Amino acid sequence: MRCQKGFTMVELLVSIGIFTVIMAGMFAFLWGASLHWQTGQNMADINENARLGLNRMTREIKQSSEITEASTSQVQFDVNFGTYDETVTYGFTPGYGGEPGTLWRESSLESGQQLILMDNVDSVTFEYFGNDYRCDEDQNGTVTYSEVTACDIDSASIIARVDIALSMRADSSPTKVFLGQAWLRNRVVQ
C-alpha cells in the first residue's frame, strides 16, 4: 500500500472546529470593543454638547438686564448684545414615551423660531435666587424664588442668580447631570 500525503477527514474537521472557536472568540471580543467604543463616543458627545449649551446659556443670562419670566422648565430674560434689545427664552420640551427631549432657545429678533440647542436631554431645571435679604423669610442666607415671589418687591428685578441643572443621556448610556450657575451682571435694580 502506498502512503499518500495530505490530511484525513478527521484532521480537517478538527482544524475547522478549532478555527471556528478561535474566530467566534475574536468576533465576540471585537463586538464588545466596538460597543464599548460607541458608549465612550456617546458620553464624549454628551459632555461636549452639555458644556457648549451650558456655556451659552450662562453667558447670555449673565449679560441680561432682568429675568422677565421664571419657571422651573423655562427662563426668559431681556438682553442687549451690543446692537439690539431682545428677549431670549430657553425652554425644555420633553420627549415622548420616556425618550429624551430637547432644550431650545427662542429670540424675539428671530420671529419666534425655536433653535434646538441640545438633543438627548432628560430634564432641565432652572432655579432662581435673589439677593435682597429682606425677602429671606427663613433667615438662612439664601433668598429662594419662592421667597422672592412671596416678597412685596418686584420679583423679576431682584432675581440675581440662576442655577441650571441639565440631565442628559444618549441611547443606552447612563444619565449624566451637568450644573451651571449664572449671576446677572447687568441686572436692573429699581
Steps between C-alpha positions, in 0.01 A plus 500: 500500500620833404517788755317810380585840635222729624246542777240251600139602526515486881807728510331746267180510712697547822700790352182665367338463845799658675510782244125563551537523880794741466311719249186504720711621794663769285160613369358523856805701611477740206122540544544586869781744422282665235209542744735636767646750253151610392397556864815705557429702186141565614623620840757728335226647278274555801781670693582728207138593427425566867813711542425711194131538585557590866774747404267674255210515743705625794682757284174643366325499838800680654465774237127544557347802663216312670313172510152568364345152540622227730386140533676174573503393133535839327680830546441824310717810525569835335849553361695730271799340328623835373265581215137429580289435807353153486311254712652153518321191626653163586264210550472124513268280297480145638514201266220252445473166676799544727729612219735794560375845402656818366630825645412794276573872471265763363582865430264791437726602208449167322120531475412221739716226347624245749862400456570149630797546729535138620346158443507199735394713797313315775421810703593863556431682823545872549524618860494869590652690790483862606739722690255721687529353848183677615324209323696227684209369708679208663816706566733235352697741280347374173215683334314232302255569219203411720621761751554749215148453366350522851682828560328835434782608267483448120629142479652525151724790594651331804592165341877510514601140428374217281613142564461254213486121545519309173451124483603328174539152352547336161374156400584254778755729662443589865342834585750772581420822689667832419472814711540865407460824689452852365513818706326787322764769449292763324196465721263796516441606861184701552 
